[in-house]
Amino acid sequence: MAVFQLIEILTRELFTMNFRNDNVCAVVVTFFPDPGFTERLRIISEQAKKVIIVDNSSTAKISQNLTTALQGKIDIELIKNSVNLGVAAALNQGVRKGLGYGYSWIVTFDQDSAPQQNMVKKMLETWKTYPKTDQLMIMGPKTTFTNCSPKPMADQEDKPWEVVSHVITSGSLISKRAFELVGFFDSNLCIDYVDIEYCLRLKSRGYDIIQARDALLLHSIGNIKEHSIFGENVHPTHHDPVRRYYQFRNALLLHRVYKERQSEWYKHNRIILLKIICLILLYEKRRMSSLLQIVKGVLHGLSGRAGKRGEIVWRPKVLDID
């Protein structure tokens, strides 16, 4: 009896140890970080045992903001790329480094995000309460976008989580098992839909993605503004026109693969793309440039082209694990 009790105690202790902040590595991708990044990095560093910054070719002047942010920080490591490799490749660099150090959890951040008090701890606690812990691979926080009214989460019987099709990169807590099961982010997408593709890849294998209700993240996206149309709030982001190329190209690439596999997401995302076009036409100044990039993105998406400029034929990673 004593032996069985000891095994039970050790198992419970190992389970509890796995769900602690000191088993978490944060990966932050930067590109021309602003002076406010120093404070955001301080907040991030309080929520993970180690922080790995992957900088995508910021200039010498902007790098001073990174130098300032890193002063006196012994648990923060910098990987500096000489060229911009894209968000997905930079994330993979940081994730591989964190997993190589033996961390069981990776939490990813954009440079414009600030986790609120105990965000990671709350996510770990929520993870433990999920009834299918072994099936859960990614959890996202409740995200509040600057200059936007908070969006209520769906009512799911007052549970501490909401089951979702995907979560955004920033603030995502990812189990190392996810990378062992389906690999890393798709670097050929470069930027935009990188997080969505990874979530859909996992869901296509039967794994779960959820959003925690009590874990909060303050996030900035583009130059977002809030407007009201017929009583409904809308949010044009005023992204650089080049970003529209990646948004529409990568969306259509994913539509080709997940139209049947994740049909609900596919139907909803088509509506999102139409809304983006409408908001560009209604509110954004660089309409023509954005529309030209959208046309280019659509053509490349329909023809299955990926990479930085559509120079390669895209092979969906989900096909490698089916």
N, C-alpha and C positions, 0 to 999 in steps of 0.2 A: 504493500500500500504506500509506503514511504517513497519508493522509487517512482511510482506513478504520480504521486503528488509533486515530487521534485521536477519531473518532466513537465507537468502541467504548469508549474510556477515559472520554469525556465522559458517555456513556449510563450506564456503570457508576457513575460518580461521582454523577450525578443520582439514580440509583436508591438509592444508599447514603444520600445527603443526605435523601431523603424519609423514611427510616426512622430519624430521630434525634429525641431528646426535645425539641430546640428547634423542632420542627415540630408540637408537640403543645400543645393548649389544653385545660385542665381546666375543666369546668363543674360547680359545686357548688350544689345547691339546699338552702336552709336554711329552717327554720320553728321558731322558739323553740330556737335552738342552746344547748347546755349549756356551762359553762365549759371542759370538756375539748375543745371544738371548736378552741380556739386551737392546741393541740398537733397535732391531726389535720390542720388546715389547713397547719401548717408542713411536715408530712410530704408532703402533697399537692403543695405548692408546690415541693418539691425534685425532683419527677418530671415537671414540665411547664414549658414556657417562660412561659406565662401562665395565670393562674387567674381565672375569672369566677364570682363568687358572685351567685346570684339569690335574694334573700330574700323570702319570701312573707308579708309583713305581720306581722313579729314586733313585739311591743310595745316601748315605749321602754326598759323595764327590761331586757328580754332583748337588745335591740339593743346594749347595753353589751358583751355578750360578742362581738358582731361588731366593735365599735369596738376592743376590746382585741386581737382576732385580726388586725385590719388594720394595726395600728400599725407604721409603718416599712416596710411592704411596698409596693414600687413596681410590682411585676408582678402585683398582685391588684386587680381591678376589682369594684366592688359595684353591682349593679342592685337597687334597693329598691322593691318593689311596695307600693302603699298598701292593696291588698286581696289576699287569698289567691286566686291565679289557678289553683291546682292544680299538681301536679308536672309534667304534660306541657307546659303553657303556659310554665312557668318554664324547663324544659329548652330549649324552643324559643327563648326569649329569649337564653339563654346561647349556644346553638349558633349562632344567626344572627350574634351578635356575634363569636364566635370565627372563623367562616368569613369574615366581613367583614374581619377582620384578616389573612386569607390563610393560616390554618393548615390543614394537610392532614389532621390527626387531631384528633378530639374524644374526651376521656376524661371520662365522667360519674361523679359521686359523690353519694351521700347524705351528710348531715351527720354520720351515725353511723359512717362507714366510715374505715378507716385502711389505706392500701396498705402492704404490707411492702416491704422493701428492694429497690429497682430493679424494682418490679412493672411499670411502664410500659416500661422498657427491655427487660425479658424478653419482654413481649408483642410488642414490635416485632421482636425477634429471631426469635420463633416465627413471626410473620406472614411473614417473609422465607423461611422454610423450607417454608411450605405450598405444595404442588405446584400449586394453582390460585389463585395470588395475586389474579388479576383477578376471580375469583368470590367471594372472601372479603370480607365487608362489616363484620362485627362479631366481636370476640373478647372473651371474658370471662375473668377470672382464676379460679383455684381459690379458692372462698370458704369461710372458716371462720366459723361463727356463734358468737357468744359464748354460753357455757353449754351448748354442744352438742359431742358427740363428732364428730371429723372423719369425713366421708363419703367413702369411696374412689371414685375415678373409674373409669369403665368401662375395661376392658382393650382397647385398640385397637392391638395389635402394638407396644407400647412406644413409640408415637409421642409427640412432645412436646405433642400436643393431643388433644382429644376432640371429635368432631363431635356437636353438640347441637341440639335444636329451638329453644332460646332461652337467653339469659343475662339475669341481673338488671341493672337500670340501673346500680347502683353498681359502679364498676370497669370498665365496658364501654368498650373502645377501638373507635371507629367511624370508618371512612374517610369523607372528605367526599363520595366518590362515592355512598355510600349515600343521602345527603340529596339529591344531584342526581338519583338514579335513582327514588326512591320518595317523596320529600318528607320532612316532619318528623313528630314525634310527634303522635298524635291527641289534641288538647287537650280534645275532648268526652268523653274517658274520665276526665279529671281526675286520678285516682290509682288505682293497682292495675291490673295487666295492661297498663299503658302500654308497658312494655318487651317483654312477650310479644307484643303486637299488632304492634309494630314489627318484631320478629324474624320473625314469621310472614308479615308482608307481604313481607319480603325473600325468605324461603324460597319463597313462592308464585311469585316471579319467577325462581326457580332459583339464587339466591345462597346462600352458605354462612355458617353461624354455628359458631364453635368455641370451646372453652374451653382455655386454656393450663394445662399441668400445673405448671409451675415458678413462675408468677406468682401471688403470694398476696395475698389481701385479708381483713382482719379486719372483720367486719360485724355490726351489731346490728339485730335485727328484732323489733319489738314488745317485750313483756316475756317473752321466750321462756324456757321451762323444759324440762328434759329428764326424761322418765319412761320406764319400761320396761314393755311389755305383752307377755307371753309371749316374753320374750327379745329383743324388737325395741324399739329406741329410738324414742320419739315426742316431738313438740315442740309443745305448745300455745303459741300466741304471746300470748294474752291481749290481743289488739288491742281498741281502743275499738269498741263495737258499731257505730258509724257506718261504720267501715272495712269491716265485714262486708257492708254494703249495696253498697259499691263493688266488693268482691271478687266477690260473687255476680252482681251486675248485669252487670259487665263480662265476667265469665267466660261468661255465657250469651249476651251479645252476640257474643263471639268464636266461640262454639260454632255459632251460626247461619251464620257466614260460612266457618269453617274446618273444619266437620265433614267435608267431602269433600276440601278442598284439603290439609289437614294432619290426616289421620284418626288417625295414631298419637298425635299430641299431644292430639287431642280425646278419645280413649279414656282416655289417662292422666290428663287433667285432670278428667274426671268422677269418677275415683277419689279424686283430691286433695280435691275439694269434699266428698265423702262423709266423708273422714277429718277434715276441718275440723269438720264438724257433730258427729262422734263425740267429738272432743277437747273441743269446747265443752261438750258434755253431761257428759263425764267429769271435766273439770278446771277449767273456768273459772267464775268467780263470777257474772258478769253474763249468765247463760244466757238468761233470758227476753228481755232487751233485744237480745242478739245474734241470737236466733232471729227476733224480730220484724223486725229489720233485714234478715235473710237473706230472709224472706218478701217484704218490700218489694222487695229487689233482684232476686229471681227474677221477680216480676211485671213489673217495669220491663224486665228483660232480655228476657223473652218477648215483650213488646210493643214492643221496639226503641227504648226511651227512654234518652237519655244526658244529659250536662250535669251541673251541680252537684247538681241535685235531680230529674233525670229530666224536665226541662222541654222538651227538644228531641228530635226524631226523629233517630236515629243513622244516618248514611250512612258505611259502611265505606270507608276511604281506598283499600283494595285495589281497589275497584270503579272508582276513578278512573284506575288505571294498567293494568288488565287489557286 
